[in-house]
Amino acid sequence: MIIRRVALGKWPSGSAASPRWYDRKARRGACVATTGPPGLTSRSLPSREGERGRRRVPPAPRHGQRRVQCQEGRGRDQAMCGIFGIVGAERSAAEVAALLDRMAASLVHRGPDDWGTWQDSEARAGLGMTRLSILDVAGGHQPLGNEDGSIQIVFNGEIYNCRELQEELEAKGHRFATRTDTESIVHLYEEEGERCVERLDGMFAFALWDSRHRRLLLGRDPLGKKPLYYARVDNELVFGSELKALRLHPRLSDTIDLESLNTYLALGYTIAPRTILRDVRQVQPGATLIFENDALRHRRYWEPSPGNLTAASEEDYVEQFRALIEQAVQKRLLSDVPLGAFLSGGIDSSTVVASMQRLVPEQVHTFCLGFEERTYGEQTYASTVASHLGTAHRELTMPLNDVVEDLPSILWHLDEPMADTSVLPQYYLSKFTRQHVTVALSGDGGDEVLAGYVTYLADRIRPWYRMVPGPVRRRAIASVVRRLPPSYEKVGFDYMARRFIEGSELEPDAAHYWWRVLFADDERRQILTPEAGRSLGDHAPLDDYLAAAPKRDEFAGNDRFLYLDLSTYLPNDILVKVDRTSMGNSLEARAPFLDRRVVEFLLSVPPSLKLHGLTRKYLLRRATQGALPKHIIARRKQGFSAPVAVWFRNALRATLHDAVLAQPLAWFDAEAVRAMADEHLTGRADHGYKLWSLVVLHLWHEQSRRALPAIPDRPAIEPKVAAAND
């Protein structure tokens, strides 16, 4: 018995989520609406009468009804979604249906427009999705199957080369019932099996059920933009876009993985494939996972690797890079809902917005979040760029008064504890942006592929500094630096100097790891209880960090450190932050700098074109000459973080006390934590980031346990129901 349920969301008139149909110009390959909204087809959703409570599926549109056609482009659905499911279910069909409904409800923020589920009770499998509609707003419902229904898929993301894939597959005899990204994966799988994922250009996570082989295929995009969790529970496999959906499984243990906790304290995030929960894993970026015959099989289909570009002049590299960025931006402009961009005034987001404004005839809508704190705000630079490019620009000042009240909700969206303070401004920026648009382009990824972080300068300078005699480094210089008073600035000299003189004594990879460490090994031993320390044994977060980047010896020069960040910091911190804060506000974020072709090109050009002497992002600075104001091109990176060190002395002081000091978690030595907080609050030391990591962990632990009973039994929007026999 196959059961499919599809819910159609209702959009308030005039809202940002309202479906709107446009006559699009063919020059950018957009869709052109003909005479009516696309409907569900009787083939893709076969119906059967006579079963209680089920309705017939609408028939396929007939001649004269509205259907989306494509001129010179991609007639397709794009949907940012939450996906979820269970395979090998050891429970009744009704119990599976109830679990799928609750999983859908837990992910409705990722897809408030539409939801659907599919069950095969004979195979004991069920899939589901919640959908945020971007293109083909009135169509593109999931789960979606092939011609005979033997393959079903739920998909989150967008595939940019789907038009080419569809033409190729149609030439081989495949019949498409829709023009969606999603269906192209189904038919590509029929041709190429699990290797189909290697042909996809885009950002995605999907789950595909092959009923003939009783096989589940999970796939994730190369850089890890879209999340995908899974867990074995006895003989069952449960999966979902977010951890909260898996935690609804009644037998899934919520035991904390102490080694992941140790890594979190060191770096502020956990490293895939592990999670904060002992029994839950992530599908790694650029990987597939197959569940078949009660066994799991993993395969990496893509990893960052140095390329083999033919040597060219610097000017040739600049021109190639300009063209690739323009193409990457153009791919991401296709939308049937309002679209805009984040604009900080940094060179990455400014480059993206400049390309957008060249490619579209109307004003680009740009959004910036500012701070009252002098060293944190970038709104002046953003306003300058917006004026220079002629965008429709809006700014919001960080709503500090809302942070205390909103913090539990923000951490609930994060799923796992993550100590990056930029989660706060990113969340409010996404919330503000979503009031006006549904899709936002960003400059994320530019630092990791173009050597934008100050840590890369530290890597470059470290060998020179080590030429200073050891006694001078370790005694004279270190003694002076340790006496520097805390400045509490965004990236103060005192903070950077302490980091550098301590990390410079380490080997290169360990030093790069050290630049971002929160709690050093000895500091973790001090704040953890003896019992927690014994349970950890000899676990070293550095080992997990290096294991995530096994090919680092293949990279030359500073590219080695870019590879380390592409394998650790980017997928486990930056992309998690962007995905959870944007999707938590039902906003889709797109990152042109993380286009696969752009990444592969930049890993192939000489390292000196990224870090040129002490000039970071050299190639980007060359490529944007004439397009952006000179002082924007030349300005140093400021970053996007929150002044929590200062806030702990005023607005967040009570939060620090209530979350960490009043009732410390069992793993921590209460006296050691109180001593650290006292040093910070009295101004003797700046422990802002460390204390923030503890606040996040405590609130996440409390909120994650309290949130489960609050999840409704099903999403609020009512489903239309269909059923069929195979």
N, C-alpha and C positions, 0 to 999 in steps of 0.2 A: 504494500500500500504506500503510495506516494501522496503526501499532503503538502500543499503549498499555500501560504498565506501572504498576501501582499497588502500593506497599509498605505493608503494615499494620504499624505499630509495636506492640510488646508493652510494656505498662506493668507495672512491678513492683507487687505488691499493696501497697496502702496508701501508695503514693508520691503526691507532689503532682501527678503527671501522670496518675494513674489515672483512667479514665472513671467518673463517678458520675452516676446518673440520679435526678432529683428530681421530686416533685410540687410544681410551682411555683404560687404564687398568681397568679390572672389579673389582679390589680389592677396589677401592674407589667408586664403583657404578656409573661410568661415562658412557656417551653415546658412542656407537660404530657406526660409519657411515658405511652403507653398500654400495649402488651403485649409489646414486644420491640425490640432495637436496630435502627436503620435499616440497610438494606443497600444495596448497589450495584444499580442497575437494569440490565436487559439492554438498555434503549434507550440509556442514557447510556454504557454500556461494551459495545458490540456485540462478540460473539466469533465466532471462526471456527476450526474444527478443522483438524487436518492439518498445521500448521506446527510445526516442531521446537521443543521447549522451551517452548511456550506452553500455558497452561491456560485453561479456560473461566472466564468471569466469573460470579460468583454471580448467580442469577436475581433478579428483583424480588421483594420480599416479597409473599406471598399473604395472603389473608384470614386473620386470626388471628395473623399474625406482627407483631412489634413495629414501630411506626412513630411518629415524633414528630409530634404534632399541635400546633396553636397555638391558644390561647384569648386573644383580645383582644390579640395581640402578635405577636412575630416568631418563628415556628417556623423556625429557620435555623441554618446553620453559621456560626461565626466562627472564623477561623484566622489566627493570625499566622504568616507563612510566609517562606520564601525562594523567590523565583521566578527563572527563568532560561530561556534559549533561544537559538536561532540560526535565521536565515532567509537563504535564498539560499546554502545550504551547498554549497561546491564540493568535496565529498568523498562517500564512500560512506555508505549508511545505517548500516553497522556502525561507521564512524568517528564519525558523528554520535551514535549511541547511546553509544559509549564516552565522548565528550566530555560528553554530558548526564549520564552517571553520575558523572563526576568533578566536574562543577559541583554536582550534588546533594550529593556528599560534602563539598564545601567549605562548604556552607550548612546542614549538618545541625544545627548549633547553633540556627539560626532555627526549625527544625521537626523535633524529634527523634521525633515520634509517627508520621509517615507521609511517604511520598514517592511521586511518580509522574512519568512522562514520557509524551509523545505525539509521534509522528513522522508526517509526510506525506512519503514519499520522492519522490513525483512533484513536489511543490512545493518540495522541499529545505528543509523547515521542521521544527523541533522545539521543543517547550515542555516545561518541567518545574517541579516545586515540591517543597519540603519543608515539612511542616506541624506547627505547634504547635496542638493542638486546644483550643478554648475552649468552644464550644457544638456540639451534635450530634457528640459526641466520636467515636462509632463510625461516623459517616457523613461526608458532605461531601468526598469524595475528589476530587482534581484531578489532571490537567487535566479540565475539564468542557465539554460541548458542547451545542449546540441539538438540536432534534428529529432533524435529518438528519445531524448531525455536521459540517456545513460550516463551523461556527464553533466554535473552541476557545479556552478562556481559562485562564490561571493568575492567581490573585488573592491579594494579601496585604493583610489589613486587615479592616475591618468597615463595613457600610453600615447606618446607623440607620433610614433610611426605606424599607428593602427591603419591608416588609409592604405599605405603600401602593403601591409600584411593582408588586409582584406582583399585587395586586388589579386595578390599572389594566391591566396587561398581559394578565391572564387574561380580562378583559372584552373585550379586542381579539382573543381567540382563541388566545393562546399557551398551550401546554401545559407545565407545570412537572413535571419528574420528581423534583425535590427542593424543599425549602423554604429553600434557601441564599441568602445574600447574592450569592454568585458567579453563580448562574444568572440572577438578576434583571438583572445587567449584560449577559449574553448576549442576552436577549430585548429589553432596552431598546436595545441596539445595532441589532438587527434593525429596530426602529421608527425610530430617530433617528440612526443612524450615529455618527460620532465625537462628535457633540454630546451623546451619552448621558451623558458624564462630568459635564455641567453639572447633571444632575438628582440626582447622588449626594451624600448627606449622610453624611460619615464620614471615616475615615482609610484611605488605600489607595494601592496601586500595583498595576497589572495589565498584562498583555500579552494581547491578543486577536488571534487569527489568523483571517482571513476567507479561506477557500480559494477561494471563487468569484471574488473580486477580487484574489487573491494579495496581500493587504494585511495588514500588521501594525500594530496600534494599541497604543501604549504610553500609559498615563495615570497621573497622580500627583495626590494630594489637594491642596487649595488651599494649605495652610500648609507642606507638605513634611514631614509626620510620617513617612511611609514612603519609603525611598530607592529609586532606580531609575537604574542606570548603563547606558550603551550605547557601542558603538564600531563603526565601519566598518573592516573588514579586507578589503581588496580589494573583492570584490562581495558580501561577507557582512556581515550585521548581527548582532552578538552582544550580549546584554543580560543583566542580572541585578540582584538586590537589593544585592549587594555587589561591590566591585571585585575581590575575590579570585576570584570565579567567572569573570569575564571574562578574568583573567590566565592562566587555564588554556588559552585558545585558543593553539595553537602558533605562530601568526604575529602575535599582537598584540605590538607594540613596548612595552617597558617604559621607554622614554625619558622622563626627567623633563621636565615643562614648566617652564622656568626662570622664566617670568612668574608661574606659579602658586606656585612656590617663593618668589619675591619677595613675593607677597601673603601667603603663609604667614608669612614672617619679620616682616611688618608687623603682621598681625592675629592670627596664631595659627591660621588656617584658610584654606582656599581658597574661592572664591566660585563657585557654580554659574552657568552650566552647565559651567565648567571644572573639572578635577580636577588632582591632582598629576601625572598621566600625560598626556603630550602628546596621545595619540590616543584618550583616553576622555573622554566627556562625561556629564553628568547630565541627565535630564529635569527641567526646572525645576518648582518647586512651582506648582500651578495651571495645568499645561500638558499638552498631548498631543503625541505625535510619531507621524507616520505614515510607514511605509516601504513604498513602492509603486512599481512600474516602475523599480526601482533608484534611487529618489530619496527624500530625506528632507524632510518638511514639518513645521514646528513651529507650534503655536498656543497662545497663552495664553488660557485660558477664564475665569480668575479672577485678580484682583490686589486687594490692599488699596486701598480707595477711601473717601473721605469720604462719609457717607450724608446723607440728607435727612429726618431725623426731625422731626415736628411739634414745635415748642417746647412744653415741658412744665415743670412745677414740679420742683424738686429731689427732692421726695418721690416724685413719679411715676417719675422716673428710677431712684430707689433701689428701688422696688417692682418695676419691670420687670426690673432687673438681678437682684434676688433670684430672681425667677421663672425667668429664663433660666439662671442658674447651677444652680438646683435641677433643671431639666429636663436640663441637660447632664450632671449627675452621674447622674441616673436612667437616662439612655440607657446609661451606661457600667457599670451594675451587673449587666447580664445576663451570666451565666456558668454553665456546668455544671462548673466546676473552682473550687477555693478562690480567694477574692478578698480583697484587702486594700488598704492605702494606705501611701505614704511620708508620714511626719510629721516635719517639722523643728522645728515650733513657730513657724514664720513664719506670717504671716496668710494666705498663699495655700494652703498645704497644710492649715492648720487649718480654713479655710473649706470645702475639699473634704471633709475628714473629718467636720465638723459636719453637712454635708448628707447624707453617707452614713449617719451614725448616726441621723438623722431618718427615713431612707427604709427602713431594714432593721430587722427585729425583733430580730436577734441582735447580739452585740458585733462591732464592726468590728475587724479585726486591723490594727494599725499598726506601722510599723517605722522606726527611727531609727538613724543612724550618728553616733557622737560622736567627739571628739578629746580627747586629753590636753592639747593646747595651749590655753591659756585663751581666746584671742580667736577660736578656730576652732570650738569645741564649742557646739552648740545643744541638747544632750540635756536640759538642765534645763528649757528652754522646752517641748520636745516632751513631756516627762513631765508638766508642768503641764497642757497641753492634753488629753493622754490621760486624765488623772485627771478633769478637768472634764467631758469628754464620755463617760467610761466605756468607753473602748476597751480591747481586749486588746493591750497594748503590749509591744514587745520592742526592746531596744537592743543595739547592737554597738559596741565601741570600735574605731576605725581600726586594723587589724592591720599596723602599720608593718613588723614583721619579715617579713611576706610580700611586701611591695611589690617588693623587689629581684628575688625569684624570679619573681613573677607579671608583672612589667612587660612582658617580650617577648610574653606571651600577650595581655595587655590591648591592646597596640598592634596585634597581629595582628587583633584584632576591630575596631579602629578603621578599618582599610582604608587611610586616608590619615593623614598626620601631622596632629595637632590638639593645640594647646598649652594647652588649657583644663585647669588642674590639677584641676578638679572631676571629671574623668574617673575619677580614682583612688577618691575616696569613693563616687561613683555606681556604680562597678563592684562594690565590696564591699557596698554597700547592696543592690544588685540580687541579688548572690549570696546574701546573708543572707536576703533576702525570699523568694527562690525556694525556700528550704528549707521554707517554710511555705505559700506560696500560688503560684498560677500567673499571676494578674493583679493589678496594683497601680495604683491611681489616684494621680495626682501633682498638684502645684500648678504645674507648668511652664506658661509662657506668661503668667502673671499679671503679671510685670514688664513685658513688652513691650506688653500691651494696656491696662495701668492706670498706666503711668508709675512703675514701682517702683524703677528704678535710680538711684543717686546721680548718674549722668551727666546725667539730666534736670534735676536741681537745678543742675548746672554750666551747662547750657544756659540755664536761667532766670536765673542770677546773672551770667553773662558780660556782658550789655549794661550792667548796673549797674556792674560792676567796670571796664569800659572808660571810664566817666566819670571815673575817676581819671586825672590827667595822665600822659601817656606816659612822661616821664622818671622819675616816681615809680614807675610800674608796672615798667618795664623795668630800672631800676637799683636803687633802694632796696629795693623789695619782693622782686624776683627775687633780689637778692643775699642777702638774709636767708634766703629759702626754700631756696636751693641749699646753704646751710650747715647745714641741719637734719640731724642724724645719722639714719641708717636705724634704724627701729624694729622691723622684721621682723614687725609685727602684720598681721592679716588685711587690713584696709584702714586703714593707719596714716595719721595726719595728714600726716606728711612726704611720703608717696607721693601723696596726694590734692592736697596743696598744690603740689608740683612739676608734676603733670599740669595743674592748673588754670592756673597762671601762664603756662605755655608755650602751652597751647591757647587761652587767652583772646585771644591776639594774632591768631588766625586768623579767617577768615570762618565763619559759623554751621555750615554742613555739614561743612567741614573740621575745625572744632573738635570736633564730635560724633564724627567719625572718630578724631580725635587722642586723645580720652579713653581709647580702648582700644588704642592702638598699642603694640606691643612694641618693635620696632627702628624708630627714625625713619629718614628717608632718608639722613642723613649716617652714622648708625650702621651701616646695611646696607652702605654703600659701604666702611666701614672693615673689616668682617668678611669681605666677599666678596673673592675674588681679582680682580685687574685683568681677567683673561679673562672671568670670570663677569659682571663689571660691563659690559664691552663687549658681551657677548651680550645683555644686558638692554636696552641702548640707552637710550631715554627712557621706558621703561615705568614707570608710576606706579600703585601699588596704589590710591591714592585715586580714580583715574579708573575702575577696575573697580568699586570700592565704590559710587560715585555712579551708574554705569551700571546697577547692579542695582536702583535705585530711581528710575525715570524720571519718576514722577508726583509727586515731592515738592512741587512748586510748587502742587499742588491742595490741600494740607493747611495748616490754619491753626495758628498758635501752636506749642505743643510737640508737637502731633500730627505735625508734620513729622518729628520725631526718632523718634517711635514708628514711623512708616512706614519710616524708614531701618533701624531694628532688625528690624522684621518682614520686611524684604526681604533682610537680610544676616546679622546676628548670630543671629537665631532659627533659620532653616533650615540655616545652614551650621556653626553651633557647637552651640547648645543641643539641637536636635532630633537632630543626628548623635550627640552624646554619649549622649542618653537611649536612642536606638534601638540603638546598638551595644552599650552596656553592659548593657541589659536583655535584648536578644535573644542576646547572647553568653552569657547565663545561662538562656536559654529562658524568659524572663519577659516577659509583655506589659505595657507601660506605657500608661496612658490619661490624657489631659490635658483635663479639662473646660473649663479656661479657653481652650482653643484650639478649642472648638466653633465652627463657622462662624457660627452665629447670634449667639453671644456676641461674637465678634470684630467682626462687622459692626455690632452694636449699639454697642459701645464706640467704634468709629471714627465713629459718628454723633452721640454725645452731645457736649456742649460740652467743649472741652479743659480748662476750669477744674474739671470734675468728676473729672478724673484727677489733674492737678497743680494743687492749690488753694493758691495762694500758694506756700509751701514745703512743703506737706503732700502727700506722694506717696500714690497709691492712695486718694484721698479718697472716691470712690464706694464702694469696697470696705469702707473703715473705717465708713462710714455704714451699709452693708448688713449688717454683722456685729455691730452693737451689740445687746447682749442675748444673742447666741449664743456669744460667746467672752469670756474674761476681758479686762477693760479694759486691762491692761498688755500683753497679747498684741496687741490691736488697735493700741495706741499705739507698740509697739516698732519701732525702725528696722530696716531690712533688714540681715541679716548675711551672707547669701550662702552658697554651698556650694563651698569650694575647699580646697586642701591646702597646708600650710606648707612648700612645697618649698625656700624660701630657707633655712630652718633645717635641713631634712633634708640639704641639700647639705654642711652642716658636720659631719654625723655619719653617719646611716644611708645616705645616697645619695652620700657623698663618693667612694667607689670607683667607683660607677656613673658619676659625672660624669667621672672621670679616664679610665676604660676606654672610655666611649662617645664622648666629645668630644675630650679632650685627647691621648690616646695615638695615635689614628688619625683625625684630622679628615677629613671628606669633602672631595673634590677642589675643591668650589666655595668653600671657606673658607680665609681667611688664618690659618694655625695660630698665628702669634705674636699676632695681634689677639685671637683667641679665648682664648688662654692669659692674656693680660693682663687681659681682662675677668673670667675665672674667679679670677685672683689677687686682684683688687680685691674680689670678693665674699667669698672665703674669709678674707681678712685683715680684713674688716669695714669697709673704706673706702667701700663702696657696696653697695646691694642690687640685684643683677642676677638675683635668683632666677627671675623669670618668663622672662627672656631665656635664661638657661642651661637652664631646663626646656624651652623650645622647641627648643633645639639637641640636648638629650638625646633628646627625642621623635623629632626628625627622624633622628638617627643610628641609633637603635635600630629605628625603623620601616624605614629603608632596609636595614638588615642583616636584620631579621626578614622583611620582605616577599620578599626574595630566597631566604632559606633555607626559607620555609614551603611553597613550591610542591611540592617533591619529597615532602613529608610527607603530602600529601593522598592518601587512599586512592583506589583505582580506582572504588569505589562505596560508598554508605552501608552501615553494618554490618547494618542490618535487611534481611531478605531480602524481595524483591518477589514479589507475585503477578503473573502476566503474562497479558495478553490481546492479541489481534490482530484486526483486521477490515479488510475492504475497504470503501472508500467506496461 
